[in-house]
Amino acid sequence: MTARLADIATQAGVSEATVSRVLNGKPGVAAATRESVLAALDVLGYERPVRLRRRSAGLVGLITPELENPIFPALAQVIGQALTRQGYTPVLATQTPGGSTEDELTEMLVDRGVSGIIFVSGLHADTSADMQRYEQLRAQGVPFVLVNGFSPKVQAPFISPDDRAAMRLAVTHLVSLGHTRIGLAVGPKRFVPVVRKIEGFHATMREQLKLTSDEVEELIQHSLYTLEGGQAAASALMERGCTAVVCASDMMALGAIRAARRLSRDVPRDLSVVGYDDSPLIAFTDPPLTTIRQPVTAMGQAAVRTLLEEIGGTPAPHSEFVFMPELVVRGSTAAGPGQDAASAAPPVQGSHAQR
């Protein structure tokens, strides 16, 4: 117990006696000091005494499509922490193959009286889905925010990364290294982020390599957002002579690297690979992955802030808040065929090199 008091006192910057007074509910401690001690408990992972625990301001649902892609747990962690700091209790609801659908999870959360819901990469990102479900939810008086997807048919705040800008960063980087046959491995065509990535890819390839729309279209391969999907897409693109592949997720990029190795090609000497997300641990792959970093922290905090404004009755504008991604250069990209690595142009502005 003494060691624990010392740890908490050091973390909070107060005396052990002050920590003891706070934990025992004694008077004579300033409110700010009391909050510092309680925050130190949280940071160090100690449970607050029952009488000092805050009552939850309410439940907030968070619906994600799955948790196998590391980007979704990363977003869930940021959103969950931000909600907890504001006194709310996050409830994570995840779709699984053959399990509950988004509509079923939404109904379950509404039945439990949630104060609001944050949807991540949900049906709002699917151009073939019926958006009436969100209007029905609004009619029930449930505030919600939609992350990573957009529909003009839904009156709600949207939070998205700039997918077009992401492709501009990736393609410009690869062109600067001397690549002229650059492929794009993306998910199914019906999803809004896919449409936007394709638009950004088309625009940058036409602008920088003077290709026609038909020539660019030949360099796009649709697949699944999985390691196997990335492997299949990259194999098809390498058959078309691509020396570099931009992937729509880090999982797909790892599949692209596996595809190259199965064809006895070296990454990055024979094939440069760019991922998307900058998922946790992706810097430690072999080779470390060059990727587009999604602004997960900023997006997650913005989603919570926007939802709480909706809950509080002062809603944010029902429009899209777009966040700029960042290119992180690591070891999976290198000079293109016939290019001297020393003469290749430096990373494009807005990128971040990690060699």
N, C-alpha and C positions, 0 to 999 in steps of 0.2 A: 504494500500500500504506500509506504514511504517513497519507494522508487517511482511509483506512478504519480504521486503528488509532485515530485521533483520534475518529472518529465512535463507535466501539465504546466507547472509554474514557469519552466524555461520557455515552453512554446508560447505561453500567454504574456511573458515578460512581467510577471508579478511574483510575490512571495508565496511560499507554500502555505503560510497561514491564511492568505487571501483565498487561495484555491480551496482550502478546507472550509472557510466560511461560506463560499459559494455552494459547494457540494452539500453542505449541511443546512442550507437555506437560512443562514444567519443574516441579520440586518447589518447595515454599516458598510456596504460595498456599493460603489458607484455603478450605475446602470451600464456604462460603457465598459467598465472593468469586468462586470459580471458577464457581459456578452463576449468579451475576449477569452474568458476562461471556458465558456461553453463552446466557443468556436475551436479552442485548443483541444477540447474533448473530441469534437467531431473529426478534426484533422488527424489526431493520433489514433482514431478508431475505437475510442472508449465509448460505451453506452452512457447516455445521460441518465442520471437518477430519474425515476418515474415522475416525481413531482416537478422536475425541471424540463420535461419534454414538452415541446410545443404541440398544441393541438393542431391537427392538419386543417388547412383552410379548405380542403376538399380534394377529391380525386381528379386526376387528369389522365385521360387515355392516350397512349402512344401506339399507333398501329404501324407495323413494318411488314414488308412482304416476306422476309426471311432473315435469318441471322448467320447464314453460312458465309456470305460476303462480309468481310470484316468492316466495311464502311457502315453497315447498319448498326452493329453493336457500338461503334464509335459515336455515331449520331445519337443513339439511345442513351449513352453515358452522359454526353454533354447536356442533352435535353433533361434527363432525369436529375442531374445535379442542379441545373438551373431551377427546375421546379421545386426541388427540395429546399433550396436556399430561400425561395419565396413562400415557403410554408405549405406547399401542395404535396400530395402523395402521388407519384407517377405509377401508372398501371400499364405494363408492357403487354401488348397483345400481338402475337406473331402468326402470320398465315403459314401453313405448312401444306405440302402436296397431299391432297386427299383429306385435309383437315378443314378447319373453319375458314369461311370466305371473309372478305373485307366487310360485307354487309352483315354477316352473322356476328363478327367481332364488334362492329359498331352497335348493333342491337344489344349485345351483352353489356357493353359499357354504358349505354344509355339507360338500360334497366337498373344499373347499379348507381345511377344518379351522378355520373361524372360532371364536373364543372365545365369541361371542354375536351376536345380531342385534337391531337396532332397526327395527321396522316403523312407518312413518308413513302414516296414512290408508289402511291396507291393507284386506284382506277382513274384518278384525275389526270394521270400521266398517259392513259391509254386512249388514243383518239377514237377507238371503236366502242368505247364504253358509254353507257347512258349516264349523263351527268345529272339527271333528275334526282338521283339518290341524295346528292348533296343539298339540293334545294329542299327536299323533304326533311333532311336533318336540320336545316336552318329553320324550317317551319315549326320544328319541335322545340325551338329555343336553345339549341345546343351550339355554343360557339365552336369554331374549328379553324385550323390553319393547315394549308396544304404545302408540303415540301417536295421539291424536285418533280415538277410537272406543271402544266398550265392549261386551262380551258377558259376561253372568253365567256362560256355559258354559265360559269359558276361565279357568283358574287361572294368572294372571300379573299383574304390575303394569301398570296403565294410567296414562297421562299425558294429561290433556285440559284444554282451556279450558272455562270455564263458559258454554256456549252459551245457556242460559236467561237468565243474568244479562246476557249481551251484548245480547239482544233487549230486556230491560228498560231498559238504558241507552239504546239507540237510540230506542225508542218514547217513553220519558219525555222525551228531548231534543226530539223532534219535536212531542209534545203541548204541551210548554212554549212552543214557537214558534207555537202556535195551529193546528196541523194536526189534522184530524179524519178525513180519508180517507188512511190510511197503508197502503201495500201492502208485501208481503214477497215478494222474489224469491229463491227457494231452489233447491237441486238436487233430484235424484230422491228420492222418498219413502222409499226403502228404507235410506237411510243414517242412522246413529245421530245425527250432528251435525245433520242436517236435522230429524229428529224432535224433538230437543231445542230447536232454534231455534223450531220451530212451537209447541211447548208454551209457551216463554217469551213468544212473540208473542201467542198466545191469551190467556194469563193477564194480561198487561199491558194489552192492548187492552180486555179485558172490565172490568178494574179501573178504568182511567183514562177510558175513553170510554163505559163502560156498554153495550157492544155485546153481542149474543147470539153464541153459538158459530157459528151459521150465517152471521151478518153478518161475523164475522171470517174465516171460511173463504172467503168471496167475495173477500177481499183478499189471498189467497195464490196465487202463481203458481209452478209448478215449471218448471224449465228446466235448462240445462247450465251448469257452472261456467266459462263462457267469456265473452268480450266479446260474441259473437253471442247467447249464451244470455241474458245480461243485457239486451241490446237487445230481444230478443223478449219477455221477461217484462215489462220496463218498458212497452213499447208496449201490451201487453194490460192492464196495471194502469192506465195513463193513460186508456184507453178506458172503464174503470170509474170514472173520476172521481178517481183518486188524485192528490193534490198533493205527496205525499212517498213515497219508496220506500226501504225498507231492503233491502240486497243481501247475500247470503251470502258474497261475496268481492269484493275490490277490482276484479278483472277484470270481474265482472258489473256493478259500479257504473259503470265506464267505459263499458260497453255501454249502461247506462241513460242516461247523459249524452248519448251519441250518438243514442239513440232520441229524447230530448227535442229535440235540435237538428234532427233530420230532420222533426220536427213543428212546427218554428219556435217552440219553447218555450225559454225561457231558464232556465238553472240558475245560481243558486237561486231566481230571482224567480218562475218558474212551476212549477218542480218542485225539491223538495229531495231530495238523494240521500245516503244513508249507506252506506259500504262495510263490509268486514269483513276484517281482517288487519293493516292498516297496513304494506303491503309497501314495500320500499325504493323510493324515488323518488316514492311516491304523493302526497307533500306538494307536489310540483312540477307536478301536473296542472293543467289549466285548466277549471274553478276547482280550487284545492287541495281534496282530498277529505276531507270529514268521514268518519271511519271508526272502527271498533272495533279497537283494537290488541290482537292476540294477544300474550301474554307469551312470545314466542319464546325469548328468552335463558333465562328461568327454566325453561321447559318442556324445552328442549334439554339444559340442564345437569342437570336432574332425571332425565331419561331415561338419561343416561350414568351418573350417580351410582347410580341404581337398578340398571342393568345390571351395573355393576362389583361391586355387592353380591351380585347373583345369581352372578356368575362366581366371586367370592371365597368362596362357600359360606355367606354370611350374608344370605339373601334378604330383601328388603323385603316387607311385607305384600302378599298377592295381592289388591289392591283398587285403587280408582281414586284418583289424586291429581289434584285439580281446581284449576286456576289461574284467578284472577280477571282478566278482560280490562279494558280501559280505553277510555272514549270520548275521542277526540281531535277537537275541534271546529275545523274549518277553514272554507273558503269555499263548500262545496257545499250548505249548509243555511241557510235564512233563514225569516223570518216567513211564516206561512201566508196564504192569501187573506183580504183584509180586515183583516189584523193590522198594527198599527203596529210596525215593527221596534224602535223605541225602547222600546215597552211589553212586548215579548216577554220572557218569564222568562229569567233567566241559565241557563247550562249546569247540568245536574243534578250533584249531588254525586258525586265520583268521576270526573268528566270533566276533560279537559285542553284548554284553549282555545289554538289557534294561528291567530290571524287574520293 
